[in-house]
Amino acid sequence: MTQVNEAGLGADALEVLKVVERFARDEVRPVGMQLDALADPDEVIAAGSPLWTLHDKYRALGVDSLSLAGSFEPAEQAMLSARITETLGWADGGLAVSLAVAGFPKFFIALTGDPKLTERYLSADSSEIGCWAITEPDHGSDSLAFSEPHWTRPEVRPNCIARLDGDEWVINGSKAAWVSNAPVATYAALFCTIDGDEGFAGGGVCITPLDLPGVSRGKNLNKLGQRALPQGELHFDDVRVPAANMVIGKPMYSMTVEMTLALANAFMGSTFAGLARAAYEAALEYAKDRVQGGVPIIQHQNVRSRLFKMFAKVEAAASLSRRTMLIGNAGPPPIHYSIASKTYCTTTAFEVASEALQIFGGNGLTKEYPIEKIMRDARAAMIEDGCNEMLSLVGGSKL
Ligand SMILES: Cc1cc2nc3c(=O)[nH]c(=O)nc-3n(C[C@H](O)[C@H](O)[C@H](O)COP(=O)(O)OP(=O)(O)OC[C@H]3O[C@@H](n4cnc5c(N)ncnc54)[C@H](O)[C@@H]3O)c2cc1C
């Protein structure tokens, strides 16, 4: 991935980025292509699948936000996180999400400082894989749109309820098949509803081990794009969790959904700014190689001008996503910035991938070339972490 170096990263950070670039090019991209080609999504998570070793290798790199914290000034860390995330997205959108989500619940554990949770999940040799379980079978947009009127309505009944019984929470219900990493996760940041009549506003975040009695999983989802990212339902049948695991309670829940969405959407912006670049680069390379009318097609004015428009969009996406991360200063940015980044960068990734496919002509439609996969992966992102239309309503509520 050839990029102009810009201010913001010192020598140490650039060294970290180089390591990530090698990992992205040599490990993530080939594994993503291999997993995407599997007809049965169960094979993606089967014993011996390269998905498992990829997670191990990524953990060993120690380049997630929590591991990097304290090594750099916040602004430099924010820029480094943006560049690392773009680089992983450039390699494979779905795997970039899988690797990032695996460590996501750690943020909540780090906030609580609970000794038992810290020992199990934050120790250096922990090989736990996490997931963020918020979407429910009957509630997709509902579960994220905290700015909308349904949020506090008691008659909107959530699907996953926690009830306090002595010093344990008892959890019943389901989370939707869309939970990223659910088929492989060992624990979840479970965004559930605490028994009561406050609707979604009366929720909590419960660190829920997924090896407890009463936890079961649904089928591994078979989908159009991001096929390397495992997704599937989680079911809870009288699952008992220690009271201390409810790390966020009702009073802080709405604010926590906002902060979490702000962080997740900022990372989505960077991931898909990276994937947009991958699509553009593939088209550029092809256009220099493919000869029509006796010359490489890039020499036809119309093709050159189309490539230039793609280049401008890719650079705009990179600028917005990096600026958003910088505004967050290594924390969650204000949510309307994160949503602007997520919606713009995912739309850009899809538009650029679609235009890139057109530049490939018929070849673009075949699995011999990388672009149809990139387009499918980008398409999923316009729904992932909130449909772009609904996110725009939430972002708009902050203007
Ligand atoms: C690749 C991928 C990864 C994902 N990862 C996770 C994950 O890790 N964890 C997790 O919990 N979930 C995850 N999701 C779920 C994702 O967040 C939801 O799919 C998303 O919130 C939309 O919900 P839905 O699919 O039920 O669509 P619905 O909410 O049913 O929406 C259907 C349509 O109605 C529109 N709509 C809905 N409500 C409104 C409204 N109030 N105003 C205007 N329009 C509206 C939407 O824009 C959309 O076009 C993932 C999804 C995908 C595709």
The ligand as an SDF file (V2000), in Angstrom:
LIG
                    3D

 53 58  0  0  0  0  0  0  0  0999 V2000
  -21.0590   -7.4830    8.7210 C   0  0  0  0  0  0  0  0  0  0  0  0
  -21.8680   -7.1360    9.9380 C   0  0  0  0  0  0  0  0  0  0  0  0
  -21.2760   -7.1610   11.2110 C   0  0  0  0  0  0  0  0  0  0  0  0
  -22.0290   -6.8820   12.3600 C   0  0  0  0  0  0  0  0  0  0  0  0
  -21.4410   -6.9840   13.5940 N   0  0  0  0  0  0  0  0  0  0  0  0
  -22.2110   -6.8660   14.7150 C   0  0  0  0  0  0  0  0  0  0  0  0
  -21.6420   -7.0780   16.0170 C   0  0  0  0  0  0  0  0  0  0  0  0
  -20.4360   -7.2950   16.1750 O   0  0  0  0  0  0  0  0  0  0  0  0
  -22.4630   -7.0170   17.0900 N   0  0  0  0  0  0  0  0  0  0  0  0
  -23.7910   -6.7840   16.9910 C   0  0  0  0  0  0  0  0  0  0  0  0
  -24.4750   -6.7920   18.0000 O   0  0  0  0  0  0  0  0  0  0  0  0
  -24.3560   -6.5220   15.7590 N   0  0  0  0  0  0  0  0  0  0  0  0
  -23.5910   -6.5720   14.6370 C   0  0  0  0  0  0  0  0  0  0  0  0
  -24.1630   -6.3330   13.3870 N   0  0  0  0  0  0  0  0  0  0  0  0
  -25.5700   -5.9800   13.3010 C   0  0  0  0  0  0  0  0  0  0  0  0
  -25.8140   -4.5780   12.7850 C   0  0  0  0  0  0  0  0  0  0  0  0
  -25.4340   -3.6150   13.7150 O   0  0  0  0  0  0  0  0  0  0  0  0
  -27.3050   -4.5280   12.3780 C   0  0  0  0  0  0  0  0  0  0  0  0
  -27.4540   -5.3720   11.2580 O   0  0  0  0  0  0  0  0  0  0  0  0
  -27.7710   -3.1460   12.0860 C   0  0  0  0  0  0  0  0  0  0  0  0
  -27.8640   -2.4040   13.2810 O   0  0  0  0  0  0  0  0  0  0  0  0
  -29.1010   -3.1120   11.3590 C   0  0  0  0  0  0  0  0  0  0  0  0
  -30.0540   -3.9320   11.9850 O   0  0  0  0  0  0  0  0  0  0  0  0
  -30.9550   -4.9060   11.1070 P   0  0  0  0  0  0  0  0  0  0  0  0
  -30.0370   -5.7160   10.2660 O   0  0  0  0  0  0  0  0  0  0  0  0
  -31.8520   -5.6360   12.0590 O   0  0  0  0  0  0  0  0  0  0  0  0
  -31.8080   -3.9810   10.1740 O   0  0  0  0  0  0  0  0  0  0  0  0
  -33.1410   -3.1700   10.5960 P   0  0  0  0  0  0  0  0  0  0  0  0
  -32.9140   -2.4130   11.8340 O   0  0  0  0  0  0  0  0  0  0  0  0
  -34.2970   -4.1000   10.5510 O   0  0  0  0  0  0  0  0  0  0  0  0
  -33.2570   -2.1420    9.4030 O   0  0  0  0  0  0  0  0  0  0  0  0
  -33.8870   -2.4470    8.1610 C   0  0  0  0  0  0  0  0  0  0  0  0
  -34.0090   -1.1560    7.3340 C   0  0  0  0  0  0  0  0  0  0  0  0
  -34.8580   -0.2130    8.0220 O   0  0  0  0  0  0  0  0  0  0  0  0
  -34.1740    1.0330    8.2080 C   0  0  0  0  0  0  0  0  0  0  0  0
  -34.5360    1.5630    9.5390 N   0  0  0  0  0  0  0  0  0  0  0  0
  -34.6100    0.8790   10.7090 C   0  0  0  0  0  0  0  0  0  0  0  0
  -34.9650    1.6830   11.7120 N   0  0  0  0  0  0  0  0  0  0  0  0
  -35.0880    2.9180   11.2030 C   0  0  0  0  0  0  0  0  0  0  0  0
  -35.4170    4.1790   11.7590 C   0  0  0  0  0  0  0  0  0  0  0  0
  -35.6690    4.3410   13.0520 N   0  0  0  0  0  0  0  0  0  0  0  0
  -35.4800    5.2430   10.9220 N   0  0  0  0  0  0  0  0  0  0  0  0
  -35.1980    5.0950    9.6070 C   0  0  0  0  0  0  0  0  0  0  0  0
  -34.8630    3.9090    9.0280 N   0  0  0  0  0  0  0  0  0  0  0  0
  -34.8090    2.8510    9.8180 C   0  0  0  0  0  0  0  0  0  0  0  0
  -32.6840    0.6920    8.1290 C   0  0  0  0  0  0  0  0  0  0  0  0
  -31.9120    1.8090    7.6940 O   0  0  0  0  0  0  0  0  0  0  0  0
  -32.6670   -0.4560    7.1220 C   0  0  0  0  0  0  0  0  0  0  0  0
  -32.5810    0.0410    5.8110 O   0  0  0  0  0  0  0  0  0  0  0  0
  -23.4030   -6.5740   12.2180 C   0  0  0  0  0  0  0  0  0  0  0  0
  -23.9910   -6.5040   10.9470 C   0  0  0  0  0  0  0  0  0  0  0  0
  -23.2500   -6.7780    9.8270 C   0  0  0  0  0  0  0  0  0  0  0  0
  -23.9080   -6.7130    8.4740 C   0  0  0  0  0  0  0  0  0  0  0  0
  1  2  1  0
  2  3  1  0
  2 52  2  0
  3  4  2  0
  4  5  1  0
  4 50  1  0
  5  6  2  0
  6  7  1  0
  6 13  1  0
  7  8  2  0
  7  9  1  0
  9 10  1  0
 10 11  2  0
 10 12  1  0
 12 13  2  0
 13 14  1  0
 14 15  1  0
 14 50  1  0
 15 16  1  0
 16 17  1  0
 16 18  1  0
 18 19  1  0
 18 20  1  0
 20 21  1  0
 20 22  1  0
 22 23  1  0
 23 24  1  0
 24 25  2  0
 24 26  1  0
 24 27  1  0
 27 28  1  0
 28 29  2  0
 28 30  1  0
 28 31  1  0
 31 32  1  0
 32 33  1  0
 33 34  1  0
 33 48  1  0
 34 35  1  0
 35 36  1  0
 35 46  1  0
 36 37  1  0
 36 45  1  0
 37 38  2  0
 38 39  1  0
 39 40  1  0
 39 45  2  0
 40 41  1  0
 40 42  2  0
 42 43  1  0
 43 44  2  0
 44 45  1  0
 46 47  1  0
 46 48  1  0
 48 49  1  0
 50 51  2  0
 51 52  1  0
 52 53  1  0
M  END
$$$$
